[in-house]
Amino acid sequence: MTGVVADPVAELTVLLGDAVVDDPDRMIAYRRDQSLLTPFGDPLTLVRARTVADVATTLKTAHQYGISVVTRGAGTGLAGGANALDGCIVLSTEKLNRILEIDERSRTATVEAGVINGDLAAAVAGHGLWYVPDPGSRAISTIGGNLATNAGGACCAKYGVTSDHVARITAVLADGRIIHTGSATRKNVAGLNLTQLLVGSEGTLAVIVEATMRLRTKPSETATVVAAFADPVHAVDAVMAIQTVADPCLVELMDQTTITAVNDMTHMGLDESAGALLLIQCDGDGAVTEADRCAKACRNAAATEIYETTDPAESDGLIQARRVALTALERRGSTLLDDLAVPVPRLPEMLTAITAIADRHQLLIGTFGHAADGNLHPTIVFDAADADMTARAHRAFDDMVAQCLALGGSITGEHGIGVLKRPYLESMIGPTERELMAGVKAAFDPTGILNPGRAV
């Protein structure tokens, strides 16, 4: 008797209808994230889940057939963590995009994983509340993706990263079981903290489908300072001084290469003769007083020019200059973006090393980032069609990561490990620690079908 040939795509189509896409042309946009130099494969199929039940059905079927599943939000990742694998199911959560509840009394919002960060921020602002985490991609990245990578942003130094603003998570395990972690209460020490294990796990432990996020009251006022310096090292001197006199919500740095690129794109009239710019913003009732202290600290650190404003529109425009830094550098060629975090006092050494690495490999590297928490994004600009230049870009990337580790830093501050940083992980955490992480992965996903070969 002839046996029935198993067809997981046909089975999923019967169960989920037009949520299943197996047309190769329609799947092209779902094959990779925004990390353009990381490998990607050809998926077996794409599932654009519409409900939590769709996610559970997809995972049950994948578990039954032993098929790998790569979960994808908006695809804004920068480490290749959502890149398709050959023969995998790409599971998109973009259609899980409902804001389920905004609770003004508890100051929380419960949302599905596909809700856009900026849309959540706008929705809660209508209730006089503030969703704080603000990655540069907030206009297009999803809450589920932000949780999966523990995304950061400009306000991290004062307000923390995404993990600091999550109360509860609903997720689906590899075999389709649904779990609920965390608590609506402020204090909760019941059992192991599964919520914080899921945050930053990059889709390797479970698929996040819903979350309750904590909100704050929007600060009453803001004040912004822009300071120009002869070089990045003097700018970091100012950062160190600022930390002793104020608690700004953001302190962003751009080097001269980045300033010039942003000017070319936006025509904002930034001082291209400056070796570095600091963009500083203070918030709350004492914002103006704190901003004055920051300006004085910059002046004492040999700032060549200082500008202050309390006008919200003007402040937003200045901060936007920093937000478009990567886009501006991308206009100059292919880019290989790094994400390094070092202790703030070691920033001058890291910045000096980046300059030396650029010279040694004869490459253009624009550096920008979150100076207040030591998180830099040195971005290599090169011609991807030039094999020699591409090889030099990769060697420069390796050198920057090695220098970061030598300074006691982290190989990623907010973008995650994905594919891009996996070769460096054990050098940072150690073999025993990595073995423990693999054990956690095995407990959640015994057959190893969730985003295999990524993150851990």
Buried (B, 14 or more C-beta within 10 A) or exposed (E): EEEEEEEBBEBBBEBBEEBBBBEEEEBEEBBBBBBBBBEBBEBBBBBBBBBBBBBBBBBBBBBEBEBBBBBBBBBBBBBBBBBBBEEBBBBBBBBBBEBEEBBEEBBBBBBBBBBBBBBBBEBBEEEEBBBBBBBBBBBBBBBBBBBBBBBBBBBBBBBBBBBBBBBBBBBBBBBBEBEEBBBEEEEEEEEEEBBBBBBBBBBBBBBBBBBBBBBEEBBEEBBBBBBBBBBBBBBBBBBBBBBEEBBBBBBBBBBBBBBBBBBEBBEEEBBEEBBBBBBBBBBBEBBBEBBBBBBBBBBEBBBBEBEBBBEEEEBEBBBEBBBBBBBBBBEBBBBBBBBBBBBBEBBBBBBBBBBEBBEEBEBBBBBBBBBBBBBBBBBBBBEBEEEEBBEBBBBBBEBBBBBBBEBEBBBBBBBBBBBBBBEBBEEBBEEEEBEEBEEBBEEBBEEBBBBBEBBB
